[in-house]
Amino acid sequence: MMTFNQAVQTCLKKKYLNFDDRARRSEYWWFALFGWGVSIALSVLDNLLFNNASNYGIFSTIWGMAILLPYLGVGVRRLHDLDKSGWWLLISLIPIIGVIVLIFWFVQQGTRGQNRFGADPLN
């Protein structure tokens, strides 16, 4: 199992633009928690400093742009671990249903052993 720090370092340093490999559940969920946590903190900061009630303050916007590619990358790698094409990430564009389907997939255990996207990340 990957720790919080390992997941963040993997997604931001080692695999920032990697859309090819596989990602464990722990890598995806720890990185998602990190991204959501920083987003919430920056939204609060934007609101306090700039009295901005919307979620589109300067700090939140910069963070969103910086985290977009690694977040997409870990999502694609997570789908690869399930032996699904990364293009399935586009299902999130379907309101409510798409996100529910992705959450259901992302909590599933990945394919054991080698699949068409590479070696099992648990080995």
C-alpha positions as CSV (number, residue, x, y, z in Angstrom):
1,M,0.0,0.0,0.0
2,M,1.3,3.4,-0.9
3,T,1.4,6.1,1.8
4,F,0.0,9.7,1.4
5,N,3.5,11.2,0.9
6,Q,4.5,8.5,-1.6
7,A,1.3,9.0,-3.6
8,V,1.7,12.8,-3.8
9,Q,5.4,12.5,-4.7
10,T,4.6,9.9,-7.4
11,C,1.9,11.9,-9.0
12,L,3.6,15.3,-8.8
13,K,7.3,14.4,-9.4
14,K,7.7,11.0,-10.9
15,K,4.6,10.6,-13.1
16,Y,3.4,14.2,-13.6
17,L,2.6,13.6,-17.3
18,N,2.4,9.8,-17.3
19,F,-0.7,8.4,-19.0
20,D,0.8,5.0,-19.7
21,D,1.3,2.9,-16.6
22,R,-1.0,1.6,-13.9
23,A,-1.9,3.2,-10.5
24,R,-2.9,1.4,-7.3
25,R,-6.1,2.4,-5.5
26,S,-4.0,4.0,-2.7
27,E,-2.1,6.1,-5.2
28,Y,-5.3,7.5,-6.7
29,W,-7.2,8.1,-3.5
30,W,-4.4,9.6,-1.5
31,F,-3.7,12.0,-4.4
32,A,-7.4,12.8,-4.7
33,L,-7.5,13.6,-1.0
34,F,-4.4,15.8,-1.3
35,G,-5.9,17.7,-4.3
36,W,-9.3,18.2,-2.6
37,G,-7.7,19.3,0.6
38,V,-5.5,21.9,-1.0
39,S,-8.5,23.1,-3.1
40,I,-10.6,23.6,0.0
41,A,-7.8,25.4,1.8
42,L,-7.1,27.7,-1.2
43,S,-10.8,28.5,-1.6
44,V,-11.0,29.5,2.0
45,L,-7.8,31.7,1.6
46,D,-9.3,33.3,-1.6
47,N,-12.4,34.1,0.3
48,L,-10.6,35.5,3.3
49,L,-8.1,37.6,1.3
50,F,-10.2,38.8,-1.6
51,N,-13.8,38.4,-0.1
52,N,-14.5,36.1,-3.1
53,A,-17.5,34.0,-2.4
54,S,-17.1,32.0,-5.6
55,N,-14.7,29.0,-6.0
56,Y,-12.8,30.9,-8.8
57,G,-10.3,32.9,-6.8
58,I,-6.8,33.5,-8.0
59,F,-5.2,30.8,-5.8
60,S,-7.8,28.2,-6.5
61,T,-7.6,28.9,-10.2
62,I,-3.8,28.6,-10.3
63,W,-4.0,25.4,-8.2
64,G,-6.6,23.9,-10.5
65,M,-4.5,24.5,-13.6
66,A,-1.4,23.1,-11.9
67,I,-3.1,19.9,-10.7
68,L,-5.2,19.2,-13.8
69,L,-2.6,17.1,-15.7
70,P,-1.4,15.0,-12.9
71,Y,-5.0,14.4,-11.7
72,L,-5.9,13.3,-15.2
73,G,-2.8,11.1,-15.4
74,V,-3.5,9.3,-12.2
75,G,-7.1,8.8,-13.2
76,V,-6.0,7.3,-16.6
77,R,-3.5,5.1,-14.8
78,R,-6.1,3.9,-12.3
79,L,-8.4,2.9,-15.2
80,H,-5.5,1.1,-16.8
81,D,-5.1,-0.9,-13.6
82,L,-8.6,-2.1,-14.1
83,D,-7.7,-3.0,-17.7
84,K,-9.9,-0.2,-19.1
85,S,-9.0,2.4,-21.6
86,G,-8.1,5.9,-20.2
87,W,-10.8,7.3,-22.5
88,W,-13.4,6.0,-20.0
89,L,-12.4,9.1,-18.0
90,L,-14.7,11.0,-20.3
91,I,-17.7,9.3,-18.8
92,S,-17.4,11.9,-16.0
93,L,-18.9,14.4,-18.5
94,I,-22.3,12.7,-18.1
95,P,-23.8,14.4,-15.1
96,I,-24.1,12.4,-11.9
97,I,-24.1,9.0,-13.5
98,G,-20.6,9.3,-15.0
99,V,-19.1,10.3,-11.7
100,I,-20.9,7.4,-9.9
101,V,-19.6,4.9,-12.5
102,L,-16.0,6.2,-12.1
103,I,-16.1,6.1,-8.3
104,F,-17.5,2.5,-8.5
105,W,-14.6,1.5,-10.8
106,F,-11.9,3.4,-8.8
107,V,-12.7,1.6,-5.6
108,Q,-12.4,-1.8,-7.3
109,Q,-9.3,-3.9,-7.0
110,G,-7.1,-3.8,-10.1
111,T,-6.3,-6.6,-12.4
112,R,-4.0,-9.1,-10.8
113,G,-0.7,-9.7,-12.7
114,Q,0.2,-8.3,-16.1
115,N,-2.5,-6.7,-18.3
116,R,-2.3,-4.8,-21.6
117,F,-1.2,-1.7,-19.8
118,G,1.8,-3.1,-17.9
119,A,2.8,-5.0,-14.8
120,D,0.8,-5.2,-11.6
121,P,1.7,-2.2,-9.4
122,L,1.2,-4.3,-6.3
123,N,4.2,-6.5,-7.2
